[in-house]
Amino acid sequence: MSTYTVDDFLGDARRIVRKNGIRNGLESIRKNTERLLDQSDLLETYVNMDEYEGHTVIGHDPETDIHVIVHGGRKGGTSPPHDHGPCSVIYGNYTGHTLMRRWKRLDDGGSEGPARLEVAREYTVGAGQATAFAEGDIHSIDYPDGAFFVRVTVGDVEKQKTRRFDLERGIVEIDDRAARTG
């Protein structure tokens, strides 16, 4: 039995993007993310668990700017509704599950200021499954302790200005991730 490696995944993703573009190729990349999740020794092969602090980049293709990142694990987490700016994203669970919510705007869709959202769909992504969000899709995640997931990003999300929604205050703000991490 052959192993589908991160390098295999990135090579396939590069071919998909060249042929179909990102938006039209996203579903094929999502399916290949599920192939990658099937690698039984993914964490042991790519992550130094003695130094792991919640996320590790395990692959990057400079041509497509696709990043493969392991997230989660020891401590669960939750996120408010947000998008990834100009980046498309795929979340694939390696262990455990993730509760995903897709959100719909009920207001004028502005980048900052008042914002109203409602849940358009709520579902669970289990181990071995992946879900994709195109550029601008609003979503939130919730995962328990012990859930590891792979986040594939088309573009470096941590260098982007993204939208973050505060449901209690009814607003959307710009989250300058580069300023936060740099």
Disulfide bonds with the S-S distance in Angstrom:
none
